[in-house]
């Protein structure tokens, strides 16, 4: 394969950031629409999140007098960290401009940066619910982040690289590698952690504001107007990136190395098809599953960590 030049890599990175920024609300809307139809309701159309964001951007922000600069800075940090992450993750191509730094460690730092500032903002507002949500979010992140790294490490052991694009290239070039038991175990572990990291059922319910159960929503109760729009946008981009990571690392076929015309178009169509399929699976799971009790969430995440650990062990033992 011909490696893309620097100009092509930069263009691919910008295209990835633009795609994630523009398509993330549509993915959230698609999940909501499918869930509504499965529940026997008409629901909103998939474009509704765009209308919600526009409505919030037109409103004035109401800010508590107890907050500091952390509260105002957090939405910008969330959006910026997700856009930078979009240039690292193999979305459209496996070698964007920041592919040289595209390791899972850097990606987890970017995700944790947003989580850290959001937890600080929840505390900064002085709200009891904000502090409760912050403590829960940090506890979930502390259990989920090691599992993500361990699941990707299992793939790295088989492919010989921790670079996310390199992992996708190697597995895409040798489809038989996906038949390994460790691959399936890592996939299950990553899928469970994706639900936790993006605040989906059964860990959290993004469609409710019930005080005793909410995690993510508790931290953003004090936000309004453009600030809330930015947080919701960043949350949608995080879901898009996690779902893209899941399909491009574990089903890494039809991903071009660089921006190459027809190959890029086919890669975009393949990405869209895989995202729609995964969104439908996510909607079905959220329809048939109930939210776990808060004190059962650590057990679920411990189970996902055990799956990731078994994945690494199977790679070592079944070479």
VOPAGU-2260 file (C-alpha; in pm, 1 decimal, decimal comma):
REM VOPAGU-2260
SITE   aa  ch    i         X         Y         Z
SITE  UNK   A    0       0,0       0,0       0,0
SITE  UNK   A    1     116,7     356,1     -71,2
SITE  UNK   A    2     147,3     558,2     245,4
SITE  UNK   A    3     -30,9     892,0     237,4
SITE  UNK   A    4     181,6    1206,9     239,7
SITE  UNK   A    5     173,4    1466,1     514,6
SITE  UNK   A    6     -77,1    1682,8     327,8
SITE  UNK   A    7    -308,9    1387,4     274,9
SITE  UNK   A    8    -276,7    1284,4     640,1
SITE  UNK   A    9    -364,9    1633,9     760,4
SITE  UNK   A   10    -661,2    1646,5     522,8
SITE  UNK   A   11    -776,9    1305,2     646,2
SITE  UNK   A   12    -748,5    1417,5    1009,3
SITE  UNK   A   13    -952,5    1731,3     941,7
SITE  UNK   A   14   -1208,9    1525,3     750,8
SITE  UNK   A   15   -1236,9    1284,7    1044,2
SITE  UNK   A   16   -1286,0    1568,5    1293,6
SITE  UNK   A   17   -1549,2    1725,6    1068,2
SITE  UNK   A   18   -1728,8    1393,5    1020,5
SITE  UNK   A   19   -1737,6    1319,4    1393,1
SITE  UNK   A   20   -1855,4    1672,1    1474,8
SITE  UNK   A   21   -2136,0    1670,6    1218,0
SITE  UNK   A   22   -2251,8    1308,3    1231,3
SITE  UNK   A   23   -2243,4    1248,3    1608,6
SITE  UNK   A   24   -2587,5    1406,3    1679,5
SITE  UNK   A   25   -2737,0    1201,4    1394,2
SITE  UNK   A   26   -2607,9     880,4    1552,8
SITE  UNK   A   27   -2769,5     973,4    1885,7
SITE  UNK   A   28   -3093,9    1056,0    1706,4
SITE  UNK   A   29   -3087,6     723,9    1523,4
SITE  UNK   A   30   -3054,0     530,8    1850,0
SITE  UNK   A   31   -3344,1     725,0    2001,2
SITE  UNK   A   32   -3564,4     669,2    1695,4
SITE  UNK   A   33   -3501,2     294,7    1684,5
SITE  UNK   A   34   -3568,8     267,5    2059,8
SITE  UNK   A   35   -3897,8     451,3    2018,6
SITE  UNK   A   36   -4009,5     227,7    1732,5
SITE  UNK   A   37   -3915,0     -86,5    1927,2
SITE  UNK   A   38   -4121,6      41,9    2220,1
SITE  UNK   A   39   -4426,1      93,2    1998,8
SITE  UNK   A   40   -4393,5     473,2    1993,5
SITE  UNK   A   41   -4350,1     701,7    1695,4
SITE  UNK   A   42   -4073,4     898,8    1861,6
SITE  UNK   A   43   -3876,2    1183,9    1708,8
SITE  UNK   A   44   -3693,3    1167,2    1379,6
SITE  UNK   A   45   -3314,2    1111,0    1376,1
SITE  UNK   A   46   -3252,4    1482,3    1302,4
SITE  UNK   A   47   -3406,8    1600,3    1629,8
SITE  UNK   A   48   -3071,7    1635,6    1818,1
SITE  UNK   A   49   -2967,0    1903,4    1567,3
SITE  UNK   A   50   -3281,9    2102,2    1640,8
SITE  UNK   A   51   -3220,4    2061,0    2014,0
SITE  UNK   A   52   -2865,2    2192,5    1982,0
SITE  UNK   A   53   -2978,5    2491,6    1776,6
SITE  UNK   A   54   -3249,1    2569,8    2033,5
SITE  UNK   A   55   -2997,7    2559,1    2318,5
SITE  UNK   A   56   -2750,9    2778,4    2129,3
SITE  UNK   A   57   -3019,0    3045,8    2095,2
SITE  UNK   A   58   -3094,1    3052,3    2467,7
SITE  UNK   A   59   -2912,0    3256,4    2731,3
SITE  UNK   A   60   -2689,8    3077,2    2981,2
SITE  UNK   A   61   -2784,3    3101,8    3347,8
SITE  UNK   A   62   -2475,4    3060,4    3565,5
SITE  UNK   A   63   -2470,8    3020,0    3943,3
SITE  UNK   A   64   -2283,2    3283,4    4140,9
SITE  UNK   A   65   -2092,7    3010,5    4328,8
SITE  UNK   A   66   -1914,3    2884,6    4016,4
SITE  UNK   A   67   -1560,9    2969,1    3905,0
SITE  UNK   A   68   -1375,5    2967,9    3572,6
SITE  UNK   A   69   -1375,5    2586,8    3580,5
SITE  UNK   A   70   -1750,7    2579,9    3520,7
SITE  UNK   A   71   -1723,0    2803,9    3211,4
SITE  UNK   A   72   -1412,5    2634,3    3071,5
SITE  UNK   A   73   -1538,3    2275,2    3097,3
SITE  UNK   A   74   -1766,1    2274,7    2787,3
SITE  UNK   A   75   -1479,3    2402,2    2571,7
SITE  UNK   A   76   -1241,2    2139,6    2712,4
SITE  UNK   A   77   -1494,2    1864,6    2640,9
SITE  UNK   A   78   -1546,2    1968,1    2278,5
SITE  UNK   A   79   -1174,4    2027,2    2217,4
SITE  UNK   A   80   -1069,6    1691,3    2364,9
SITE  UNK   A   81   -1324,9    1504,9    2152,7
SITE  UNK   A   82   -1215,4    1684,2    1834,7
SITE  UNK   A   83    -849,4    1603,0    1904,4
SITE  UNK   A   84    -945,7    1241,9    1976,2
SITE  UNK   A   85   -1118,7    1234,1    1636,8
SITE  UNK   A   86    -781,4    1298,9    1471,3
SITE  UNK   A   87    -622,5    1006,4    1657,8
SITE  UNK   A   88    -888,7     735,1    1620,7
SITE  UNK   A   89    -892,3     548,6    1286,8
SITE  UNK   A   90   -1232,9     670,5    1168,2
SITE  UNK   A   91   -1209,7     720,8     792,0
SITE  UNK   A   92    -847,5     614,2     743,1
SITE  UNK   A   93    -596,3     421,2     952,3
SITE  UNK   A   94    -322,7     683,4     920,2
SITE  UNK   A   95    -447,7    1036,4     991,8
SITE  UNK   A   96    -208,3    1317,3    1083,2
SITE  UNK   A   97    -176,9    1216,1    1449,1
SITE  UNK   A   98    -155,9     842,3    1379,6
SITE  UNK   A   99     205,1     843,1    1502,2
SITE  UNK   A  100      69,7     928,6    1846,7
SITE  UNK   A  101    -244,6     721,8    1807,7
SITE  UNK   A  102    -189,2     486,9    2098,4
SITE  UNK   A  103    -461,4     384,6    2337,0
SITE  UNK   A  104    -282,4     563,3    2623,3
SITE  UNK   A  105    -311,8     902,8    2452,8
SITE  UNK   A  106    -675,7     838,0    2370,1
SITE  UNK   A  107    -759,0     746,0    2728,3
SITE  UNK   A  108    -583,7    1062,7    2848,0
SITE  UNK   A  109    -805,0    1268,2    2617,5
SITE  UNK   A  110   -1121,1    1095,6    2741,0
SITE  UNK   A  111   -1012,9    1127,1    3104,0
SITE  UNK   A  112    -932,7    1497,2    3055,5
SITE  UNK   A  113   -1295,6    1560,8    2968,2
SITE  UNK   A  114   -1419,3    1340,6    3253,1
SITE  UNK   A  115   -1190,0    1519,3    3500,0
SITE  UNK   A  116   -1310,7    1866,4    3404,9
SITE  UNK   A  117   -1675,2    1757,2    3398,4
SITE  UNK   A  118   -1640,5    1612,8    3748,8
SITE  UNK   A  119   -1479,6    1937,9    3866,5
SITE  UNK   A  120   -1763,5    2136,8    3709,6
SITE  UNK   A  121   -2018,3    1922,3    3893,2
SITE  UNK   A  122   -1844,8    2002,7    4221,0
SITE  UNK   A  123   -1788,7    2367,5    4127,7
SITE  UNK   A  124   -2159,3    2437,6    4095,1
SITE  UNK   A  125   -2212,4    2374,5    4465,7
SITE  UNK   A  126   -2508,5    2147,6    4394,9
SITE  UNK   A  127   -2558,0    1832,8    4599,2
SITE  UNK   A  128   -2661,0    1644,6    4285,9
SITE  UNK   A  129   -2353,2    1770,4    4103,3
SITE  UNK   A  130   -2122,2    1636,9    4372,6
SITE  UNK   A  131   -2307,1    1305,3    4377,9
SITE  UNK   A  132   -2280,7    1270,3    4001,1
SITE  UNK   A  133   -1912,0    1363,2    4002,7
SITE  UNK   A  134   -1824,1    1098,1    4259,7
SITE  UNK   A  135   -2018,1     833,7    4064,8
SITE  UNK   A  136   -1862,4     934,6    3731,6
SITE  UNK   A  137   -1508,5     916,8    3868,7
SITE  UNK   A  138   -1577,6     577,2    4026,5
SITE  UNK   A  139   -1710,3     439,0    3696,9
SITE  UNK   A  140   -1417,3     584,8    3502,1
SITE  UNK   A  141   -1165,1     436,7    3744,0
SITE  UNK   A  142   -1311,8      91,1    3681,9
SITE  UNK   A  143   -1370,4     131,1    3307,9
SITE  UNK   A  144   -1048,1     287,9    3179,0
SITE  UNK   A  145    -817,7      -2,9    3275,6
SITE  UNK   A  146   -1050,7    -244,7    3098,9
SITE  UNK   A  147   -1032,2     -46,7    2773,2
SITE  UNK   A  148    -654,0     -43,1    2784,3
SITE  UNK   A  149    -636,6    -412,6    2867,6
SITE  UNK   A  150    -874,0    -507,7    2584,5
SITE  UNK   A  151    -670,6    -309,5    2332,8
SITE  UNK   A  152    -349,6    -452,2    2481,2
SITE  UNK   A  153    -480,3    -799,5    2396,6
SITE  UNK   A  154    -510,8    -687,8    2033,6
SITE  UNK   A  155    -168,5    -524,4    2053,3
SITE  UNK   A  156     -11,0    -851,8    2162,6
SITE  UNK   A  157    -141,5   -1021,7    1849,3
SITE  UNK   A  158     -66,0    -739,1    1605,5
SITE  UNK   A  159     266,6    -625,2    1749,2
SITE  UNK   A  160     172,2    -257,2    1790,5
SITE  UNK   A  161     -20,1     -34,6    2030,9
SITE  UNK   A  162     -98,1     213,3    1753,3
SITE  UNK   A  163    -472,3     203,5    1690,9
SITE  UNK   A  164    -436,2     247,9    1316,8
SITE  UNK   A  165    -167,8     -20,9    1306,1
SITE  UNK   A  166    -396,1    -264,3    1489,5
SITE  UNK   A  167    -677,9    -196,1    1242,6
SITE  UNK   A  168    -443,5    -240,2     944,5
SITE  UNK   A  169    -301,5    -569,7    1067,6
SITE  UNK   A  170    -638,1    -723,1    1155,6
SITE  UNK   A  171    -795,9    -589,8     837,2
SITE  UNK   A  172    -520,1    -746,7     629,3
SITE  UNK   A  173    -552,4   -1084,2     803,2
SITE  UNK   A  174    -924,4   -1149,4     870,4
SITE  UNK   A  175    -847,3   -1496,2    1009,3
SITE  UNK   A  176    -697,4   -1330,0    1318,9
SITE  UNK   A  177   -1049,5   -1225,6    1424,9
SITE  UNK   A  178   -1139,2   -1592,9    1480,8
SITE  UNK   A  179    -918,9   -1609,1    1790,8
SITE  UNK   A  180   -1108,6   -1656,3    2123,5
SITE  UNK   A  181    -918,4   -1363,5    2272,8
SITE  UNK   A  182   -1063,1   -1137,4    2003,2
SITE  UNK   A  183   -1420,3   -1218,3    2106,2
SITE  UNK   A  184   -1342,7   -1176,9    2477,2
SITE  UNK   A  185   -1181,0    -839,6    2414,9
SITE  UNK   A  186   -1481,5    -734,8    2205,0
SITE  UNK   A  187   -1726,5    -819,7    2485,2
SITE  UNK   A  188   -1513,0    -637,7    2743,9
SITE  UNK   A  189   -1484,4    -328,6    2522,7
SITE  UNK   A  190   -1857,6    -329,1    2447,3
SITE  UNK   A  191   -1950,1    -331,2    2816,5
SITE  UNK   A  192   -1706,5     -49,9    2890,0
SITE  UNK   A  193   -1845,1     150,0    2598,1
SITE  UNK   A  194   -2187,6     141,7    2763,0
SITE  UNK   A  195   -2038,0     264,4    3090,8
SITE  UNK   A  196   -1816,2     535,2    2940,0
SITE  UNK   A  197   -2094,1     683,4    2728,5
SITE  UNK   A  198   -2362,0     669,0    2999,1
SITE  UNK   A  199   -2588,5     412,7    2835,1
SITE  UNK   A  200   -2809,8     141,9    2985,4
SITE  UNK   A  201   -2767,9     -63,3    3198,8
SITE  UNK   A  202   -2506,3     162,6    3366,4
SITE  UNK   A  203   -2679,3     497,8    3323,1
SITE  UNK   A  204   -2999,6     616,7    3158,4
SITE  UNK   A  205   -2955,6     925,4    2937,9
SITE  UNK   A  206   -3332,8     969,0    2906,9
SITE  UNK   A  207   -3413,6    1027,2    3274,4
SITE  UNK   A  208   -3342,5    1278,8    3548,0
SITE  UNK   A  209   -3429,1    1056,0    3842,5
SITE  UNK   A  210   -3204,9    1185,6    4119,6
SITE  UNK   A  211   -3117,0     853,2    4280,1
SITE  UNK   A  212   -2995,7     690,5    3959,2
SITE  UNK   A  213   -2846,0     956,7    3732,2
SITE  UNK   A  214   -2470,5     991,3    3686,6
SITE  UNK   A  215   -2388,7    1203,5    3382,1
SITE  UNK   A  216   -2706,6    1411,3    3400,6
SITE  UNK   A  217   -2636,6    1501,4    3764,9
SITE  UNK   A  218   -2312,1    1677,2    3671,5
SITE  UNK   A  219   -2472,1    1896,5    3404,9
SITE  UNK   A  220   -2792,7    1997,9    3584,5
SITE  UNK   A  221   -2660,5    2351,9    3639,9
SITE  UNK   A  222   -2569,5    2403,6    3273,8
SITE  UNK   A  223   -2799,2    2579,5    3029,0
SITE  UNK   A  224   -2797,1    2753,8    2693,6
SITE  UNK   A  225   -2484,1    2731,2    2475,0
SITE  UNK   A  226   -2283,3    2564,6    2752,3
SITE  UNK   A  227   -2533,2    2278,4    2772,3
SITE  UNK   A  228   -2535,5    2253,4    2391,3
SITE  UNK   A  229   -2157,5    2208,3    2388,7
SITE  UNK   A  230   -2172,0    1939,7    2657,1
SITE  UNK   A  231   -2444,9    1747,7    2474,9
SITE  UNK   A  232   -2248,3    1778,6    2151,2
SITE  UNK   A  233   -1931,6    1649,4    2317,3
SITE  UNK   A  234   -2126,9    1360,5    2469,9
SITE  UNK   A  235   -2257,9    1265,9    2125,4
SITE  UNK   A  236   -1906,0    1280,4    1981,1
SITE  UNK   A  237   -1778,5    1053,3    2259,0
SITE  UNK   A  238   -2045,6     795,2    2176,0
SITE  UNK   A  239   -1954,8     820,7    1806,2
SITE  UNK   A  240   -1582,3     771,4    1880,5
SITE  UNK   A  241   -1635,7     474,6    2111,9
SITE  UNK   A  242   -1864,6     302,4    1863,1
SITE  UNK   A  243   -1616,3     372,8    1582,5
SITE  UNK   A  244   -1332,9     231,5    1792,8
SITE  UNK   A  245   -1535,3     -80,5    1860,0
SITE  UNK   A  246   -1614,7    -153,0    1496,3
SITE  UNK   A  247   -1282,2     -40,6    1348,1
SITE  UNK   A  248   -1069,7    -235,4    1594,2
SITE  UNK   A  249   -1275,1    -553,0    1605,7
SITE  UNK   A  250   -1435,0    -549,2    1257,8
SITE  UNK   A  251   -1154,2    -362,0    1075,1
SITE  UNK   A  252   -1243,8    -429,9     714,7
SITE  UNK   A  253   -1274,9    -178,8     428,7
SITE  UNK   A  254   -1078,3      93,2     610,2
SITE  UNK   A  255    -843,0     273,7     367,6
SITE  UNK   A  256    -489,2     364,1     475,7
SITE  UNK   A  257    -517,6     719,3     347,0
SITE  UNK   A  258    -749,3     952,5     154,8
SITE  UNK   A  259    -754,7     784,1    -185,5
SITE  UNK   A  260   -1071,6     884,8    -371,1
SITE  UNK   A  261   -1282,4     575,6    -436,3
SITE  UNK   A  262   -1123,3     389,4    -145,6
SITE  UNK   A  263   -1218,2     671,1      91,7
SITE  UNK   A  264   -1576,4     671,0     -36,7
SITE  UNK   A  265   -1605,2     294,3      12,0
SITE  UNK   A  266   -1456,7     329,1     359,3
SITE  UNK   A  267   -1712,8     597,3     444,2
SITE  UNK   A  268   -1999,3     377,9     324,4
SITE  UNK   A  269   -1863,6      80,4     519,6
SITE  UNK   A  270   -1830,1     294,7     833,3
SITE  UNK   A  271   -2186,6     420,9     795,9
SITE  UNK   A  272   -2321,9      68,3     752,9
SITE  UNK   A  273   -2134,7     -66,0    1055,1
SITE  UNK   A  274   -2239,8     229,5    1271,3
SITE  UNK   A  275   -2606,4     187,4    1175,9
SITE  UNK   A  276   -2589,5    -184,2    1258,0
SITE  UNK   A  277   -2423,4    -117,8    1594,9
SITE  UNK   A  278   -2670,7     162,1    1673,0
SITE  UNK   A  279   -2959,0     -80,9    1611,8
SITE  UNK   A  280   -2796,0    -338,9    1840,6
SITE  UNK   A  281   -2750,6     -72,5    2108,5
SITE  UNK   A  282   -3114,8      34,4    2075,8
SITE  UNK   A  283   -3236,6    -325,6    2107,7
SITE  UNK   A  284   -3025,8    -382,8    2419,5
SITE  UNK   A  285   -3149,4     -61,7    2581,4
SITE  UNK   A  286   -3508,2    -161,4    2503,0
SITE  UNK   A  287   -3490,8    -507,9    2659,1
SITE  UNK   A  288   -3260,1    -426,5    2951,9
SITE  UNK   A  289   -3336,5    -236,4    3269,8
SITE  UNK   A  290   -3094,7     -10,5    3450,4
SITE  UNK   A  291   -2879,2    -181,1    3708,0
SITE  UNK   A  292   -2882,2     -70,2    4068,5
SITE  UNK   A  293   -2592,2     165,3    4129,7
SITE  UNK   A  294   -2414,8     -76,5    4361,3
SITE  UNK   A  295   -2429,7    -348,8    4095,6
SITE  UNK   A  296   -2240,4    -139,0    3839,5
SITE  UNK   A  297   -1896,1    -219,8    3989,4
SITE  UNK   A  298   -1978,7    -590,3    3954,3
SITE  UNK   A  299   -2057,2    -542,8    3584,3
SITE  UNK   A  300   -1735,1    -350,1    3526,2
SITE  UNK   A  301   -1537,0    -606,7    3724,7
SITE  UNK   A  302   -1680,9    -872,0    3494,6
SITE  UNK   A  303   -1570,2    -674,5    3188,6
SITE  UNK   A  304   -1221,1    -643,1    3337,7
SITE  UNK   A  305   -1214,3   -1019,2    3392,0
SITE  UNK   A  306   -1310,3   -1070,6    3025,9
SITE  UNK   A  307   -1028,1    -840,4    2915,7
SITE  UNK   A  308    -784,6   -1023,7    3143,3
SITE  UNK   A  309    -895,7   -1357,8    3000,6
SITE  UNK   A  310    -845,7   -1213,5    2654,6
SITE  UNK   A  311    -483,8   -1128,6    2729,9
SITE  UNK   A  312    -429,9   -1470,6    2889,0
SITE  UNK   A  313    -578,2   -1649,1    2588,7
SITE  UNK   A  314    -349,8   -1456,6    2353,5
SITE  UNK   A  315     -46,0   -1558,6    2557,3
SITE  UNK   A  316    -150,9   -1921,4    2601,0
SITE  UNK   A  317    -300,7   -1989,3    2257,5
SITE  UNK   A  318     -30,7   -1846,5    2032,0
